[in-house]
Amino acid sequence: MMFPSKWISLRFLLQITCFAVLLKGLILLKMELVLAVLILACLHSTVQSDYQGDALYALKNSLHVSSTLLTDWNQNQVNPCTWSNVICDNSNTVVSVTLSTMNFSGTLSPRIGVLRNLKEMYVWSVLL
């Protein structure tokens, strides 16, 4: 049975249209997947714990610093370079910590050992 050329043209047009719709769907799906991966990567980087912040927070706890001092040292904040008494270099690496006259007691946390680029640490307390 022979189909008129009109039917063949319509069939070909339908196939091209279906292919275009499928291709568009795949491109949109790929773009959505890329967007989802980017969003997840951003979320991961904002929630990921910072080893420097963890070490400094452990130091604060081990020295029994008063709750009225170093209030901006927030364990849930990723970047400790914004904390008071902490100085960082251009790559957000802690290089200096100053904890002076805070009337603390306790010991230095061994976790400060992870602060490999720490060049200065001033820790003294005046107990009267």
N, C-alpha and C positions, 0 to 999 in steps of 0.2 A: 504494500500500500504506500503510495507516494503522498507526502504532505506538501501542500502548496508552500511556496517560498515565504508567503506571508506568515504562516504558522512557524516556520523555522526561524524567521526573524524575531517573532514574539518570544519564542522559546529561548533564543540566544539572549535577548534583552532581559528576560526574566532571570536567566542564569547570571548575567552580568550584575543585575540589581541585587540578587541574593549574595553574590560574592562581595559586592561593595558594602552591603549591610553587615555581613560577617566580618569583613576586614575592619570596618569602622568600630564594630563591637570589640574586636580584639585589641585595637589601638586604645580604645577607652579603658578596657580592662587593664592593659599594660600600664597606662598612665595612672590609673587608680592604685595599682599595685606599687608603682614607684612612689607615689605620694604617701601611701600607707607605710612603706619602709622608711621614708624620710621622717615622717611623724614619729614613728617608733624610735628611730635613732635619736631624734631630738629629745624625746621623753626619757630615753635611757640615760643620756648625758646629763639631764637636769636632775635626775633622781639618784644617780650613781653616787655612792658615798665617796668622800674625798679622804684619802689616807692621811693627809696633812691635818685636816680638820679633826679627824678621829683622834690623832695623836695629841693635838693641842687640847681637845676636850678632855682626854684622859689625864693630861697634865693638870688642868684646872681642877678636876675631881680629886686627884691624888694629893694636891696641895691644900685641899679643903678651903678653897677660896670662898669668901662670904657670898651669899646669894645676891647681895647688892652690888657686887663688883663683877666686871666682865660679863655683864648681862647680854651683850651682843654676841657672845661666844655661843652660837646656837648649833647644836649637834646636827640639826636637820638642814642647815645651810651648807650648800656644797662648797663654796669658795671661802676659805678662812682669810683670804687676803683683804677682806673688807672688815675684819674684826679689829677692835681696838688693841693697841699694843703689839700688833703683828705687822711686820714689814715684809713685803715680797718683792722679787725682782720682776723684770718685764715678762717673764714666762709664767707668772703666778706661782712661783716657788717660794716657800717661806725661807727667809734668810736671817730674820732677826725677831726675837721675842723679848719684851721688856715687862717684867712683873716686879714692880718695886713698891715698897711700903704698903703692902696689902694685908699685913698681919695674918699671914697664913701659917699653917703648920702641916706637917706631913712629909712625904718623900717625893722625889722626882719620879715620874712614871717612866718605866723603861721603854714605853712606846715612843718617846721622843727620839729614839734611835732611828726611826724611819725618816726623820727630817734630815736627809743626807746633805742638803745645801745650807743648813743652819750654820751661820757664821758667828752670830752673837746671841747670847742668851743671858739677860740680866735678871737674876732672881735674888731678891733680898727682902727681908721682913724685919720690921721693928716691933719687938714685943716689949711693952712697958709694964 
